Amino acid sequence: MNISQLLQSAVQLNHLSDTSRLDCELLLCYLLDVDRTYLKTWPDRELSETIEEQFQQLLQRRIIGEPVAYLIGTQGFWTLDLKVSADTLIPRPETELLVEAALELELPQQAKVLDLGTGTGAIALALATEQSRWQVSAVDLMPGAVQLAKENCQRCQLENVEIFQSHWFADIAPQSFDLIVSNPPYIETDDAHLTQGDVRFEPASALVSGPQGLDDLRLLVAQSVNYLVDCGWLIVEHGYQQGPAVRDLFEQAGFALVETRVDLNNLERITLGRYSRPPAH
Ligand SMILES: C[S@@+](CC[C@H](N)C(=O)[O-])C[C@H]1O[C@@H](n2cnc3c(N)ncnc32)[C@H](O)[C@@H]1O
């Protein structure tokens, strides 16, 4: 069987994935250790039986819903190729909106930045890549995620990032950041989507946050003000229906210039605001 014939297996994924052809191409690229251009250049290349068998095994796992990123062990995010694991969320393209918003802010050249719930390190490492003079701290609760983010940091050869375990702010020494970013868990405990599709394979620790999905966001927004410089910024990702509630949280905590931005699907996805310290009496 050649490359072109094998990729016709993509029809078996049509019920499950909007990107069935791409999914199969990524699986085959992984097995052959080539990029997608190679598949398009050499559609007639004959494949060994071993490759065919390995491909079928991965395809069967994909058919029951296992995400491609977990099958091949990596996921592209921003300009980076990140290792992924079942310890945390697979980075999503929507989260690049948060990275873009952070890079648009007017911040000091050597800004201090904190990424809360870093997972693979996606946001922290993307920011540190773009701004080599920023000092980026990144924390996660899950030891497996902390380890993964450290490995990704090494893969990216970044020296301006420190990664450690912390329950949100609990193990962060008192200090002030110019920017705090977070893509925390924000799905409602009873959300039906948790039992469907790829998220079934991702850990609840990365997804779920109380009955309205707001428990972690509430805590993060309220406590951020203790860790921001005067006029420091907070940017959070949230669910597409949580924009009004998150703007309220920002305003209650004393943030100004509060703004929600939409993703490529025109859904409210991130909220940002600037914190001005009240004058001391
Ligand atoms: C939605 S995932 C985001 C991962 C990554 N920032 C991204 O955008 O791909 C949320 C992350 O928050 C972490 N997390 C959950 N509860 C936490 C807590 N109490 N303190 C720190 N991190 C936490 C999870 O382990 C997970 O890695």
The ligand as an SDF file (V2000), in Angstrom:
LIG
                    3D

 27 29  0  0  0  0  0  0  0  0999 V2000
   -6.8110   24.6070   31.0320 C   0  0  0  0  0  0  0  0  0  0  0  0
   -5.2510   23.9610   31.5400 S   0  0  0  0  0  0  0  0  0  0  0  0
   -4.1750   25.1320   30.7370 C   0  0  0  0  0  0  0  0  0  0  0  0
   -2.8140   24.6330   30.4520 C   0  0  0  0  0  0  0  0  0  0  0  0
   -1.9410   25.6280   29.6430 C   0  0  0  0  0  0  0  0  0  0  0  0
   -1.8010   26.8900   30.3290 N   0  0  0  0  0  0  0  0  0  0  0  0
   -2.5480   25.8730   28.2800 C   0  0  0  0  0  0  0  0  0  0  0  0
   -3.0630   26.9600   28.0280 O   0  0  0  0  0  0  0  0  0  0  0  0
   -2.5000   24.9660   27.4470 O   0  0  0  0  0  0  0  0  0  0  0  0
   -5.2390   24.4360   33.2440 C   0  0  0  0  0  0  0  0  0  0  0  0
   -3.9600   24.0780   33.9940 C   0  0  0  0  0  0  0  0  0  0  0  0
   -4.1220   24.5650   35.3460 O   0  0  0  0  0  0  0  0  0  0  0  0
   -3.5540   23.6270   36.2330 C   0  0  0  0  0  0  0  0  0  0  0  0
   -4.1630   23.8080   37.5630 N   0  0  0  0  0  0  0  0  0  0  0  0
   -5.3640   23.3740   37.9990 C   0  0  0  0  0  0  0  0  0  0  0  0
   -5.5670   23.7350   39.2720 N   0  0  0  0  0  0  0  0  0  0  0  0
   -4.4560   24.4200   39.6590 C   0  0  0  0  0  0  0  0  0  0  0  0
   -4.0550   25.0340   40.8690 C   0  0  0  0  0  0  0  0  0  0  0  0
   -4.8360   25.0110   41.9520 N   0  0  0  0  0  0  0  0  0  0  0  0
   -2.8530   25.6570   40.8960 N   0  0  0  0  0  0  0  0  0  0  0  0
   -2.0550   25.6720   39.8110 C   0  0  0  0  0  0  0  0  0  0  0  0
   -2.3790   25.0940   38.6220 N   0  0  0  0  0  0  0  0  0  0  0  0
   -3.5550   24.4740   38.5520 C   0  0  0  0  0  0  0  0  0  0  0  0
   -3.8610   22.2900   35.6040 C   0  0  0  0  0  0  0  0  0  0  0  0
   -3.0090   21.2720   36.1080 O   0  0  0  0  0  0  0  0  0  0  0  0
   -3.6550   22.6070   34.1050 C   0  0  0  0  0  0  0  0  0  0  0  0
   -2.3320   22.3430   33.7180 O   0  0  0  0  0  0  0  0  0  0  0  0
  1  2  1  0
  2  3  1  0
  2 10  1  0
  3  4  1  0
  4  5  1  0
  5  6  1  0
  5  7  1  0
  7  8  2  0
  7  9  1  0
 10 11  1  0
 11 12  1  0
 11 26  1  0
 12 13  1  0
 13 14  1  0
 13 24  1  0
 14 15  1  0
 14 23  1  0
 15 16  2  0
 16 17  1  0
 17 18  1  0
 17 23  2  0
 18 19  1  0
 18 20  2  0
 20 21  1  0
 21 22  2  0
 22 23  1  0
 24 25  1  0
 24 26  1  0
 26 27  1  0
M  CHG  2   2   1   9  -1
M  END
$$$$
